[in-house]
Amino acid sequence: MTDAFVAAALEILDSAIADFRSAIDGGTSEALNWRPAGEDTNSIAVLTVHAMHSTRSWLSVATGAALPERDRPSEFHATVPEARELLATVDAFAGDCRRILETSSVTDWGAARATHARPSADASPADASSAVTVAWALLHALEHLREHAGQVLLTRQLWEQSARG
């Protein structure tokens, strides 16, 4: 029997992925790479690429899977030539995330797990890595994914409104 938390996580994951797909589908390169308030804001492509990498990483922490390689700064420079490419990225990462959850054998939601190093500008090297509970990592993966799903939907709406001019 699947753990109730994992089953719920799969449902939330699927719902969020459907929202990403909805915001991306039919979008032009210009729409998907548009930064609504200038270069200091994020496009649908950036939000999607970042959310997919982050979700896979945090689900790996939650389930004890091997942490994937990640270049977080590059995620914020992502651009795409067409919707089909971004949808393929979403589908690939969604498949990875589903596999991570479906093969999970988490039994202790309070266990501590190491995360990727997350240095801040004022952190010493010893402070750059940390541990979180399995429960925290799972909840964070999902709330972060849902946050960005809402942002891509809103960005698509803003694009549509600006195109009507």
C-alpha positions, -999 to 999 in steps of 0.1 A, spaced: 0 0 0 13 34 -9 20 58 19 -8 84 22 17 113 21 33 99 -11 -1 94 -27 -11 129 -18 22 142 -31 16 125 -64 -18 141 -68 -5 175 -60 24 170 -84 1 159 -112 -22 189 -106 8 214 -107 22 198 -139 -12 202 -156 -11 239 -147 24 242 -161 14 225 -193 -17 247 -196 3 279 -193 29 267 -218 8 250 -244 4 271 -275 27 298 -263 51 314 -287 88 318 -280 82 354 -274 54 347 -248 74 320 -230 106 341 -228 88 374 -219 98 389 -186 67 409 -175 84 437 -157 118 437 -172 150 417 -168 146 415 -130 115 393 -134 111 358 -145 97 344 -177 75 313 -180 106 295 -193 127 305 -163 100 297 -138 93 263 -154 130 252 -157 137 264 -121 106 247 -107 113 214 -124 149 213 -112 140 224 -77 111 199 -73 133 170 -85 160 180 -61 137 184 -30 119 152 -37 152 135 -38 160 149 -4 126 138 9 129 102 -3 166 96 1 172 94 -37 206 105 -50 207 143 -53 208 153 -90 234 176 -104 221 211 -104 233 245 -117 207 267 -100 220 301 -113 217 289 -149 180 280 -144 173 318 -142 188 324 -177 167 297 -194 151 305 -228 132 283 -252 126 284 -289 92 269 -288 65 255 -265 71 219 -276 107 220 -261 95 234 -228 66 209 -226 92 181 -232 113 194 -203 82 195 -181 72 159 -191 108 146 -185 111 162 -151 75 151 -141 84 116 -150 115 117 -129 96 132 -100 69 105 -102 95 78 -103 112 93 -72 79 93 -53 66 60 -66 98 41 -56 101 58 -22 101 37 9 100 66 34 90 53 68 103 81 91 90 115 81 110 131 110 144 118 98 170 144 89 184 145 54 212 166 39 204 190 11 223 206 -16 247 233 -3 228 266 -3 254 292 5 243 328 11 265 358 6 273 361 43 276 324 51 308 307 61 317 275 42 306 255 73 271 270 71 267 263 33 251 229 37 222 219 60 198 192 68 160 192 69 134 167 79 120 144 53 85 159 59 99 194 54 116 185 21 84 169 8 62 198 18 87 223 5 90 206 -29 52 207 -34 46 242 -21 74 256 -41 61 238 -72 26 251 -67 39 287 -61 56 286 -94 27 270 -112 5 300 -101 32 324 -113 34 308 -148 -4 309 -151 -5 345 -141 24 354 -164 6 337 -193 -26 358 -184 -5 390 -183 11 381 -217 -24 375 -232 -36 408 -219 -5 427 -232 -9 411 -266 -45 424 -268 -30 458 -261 
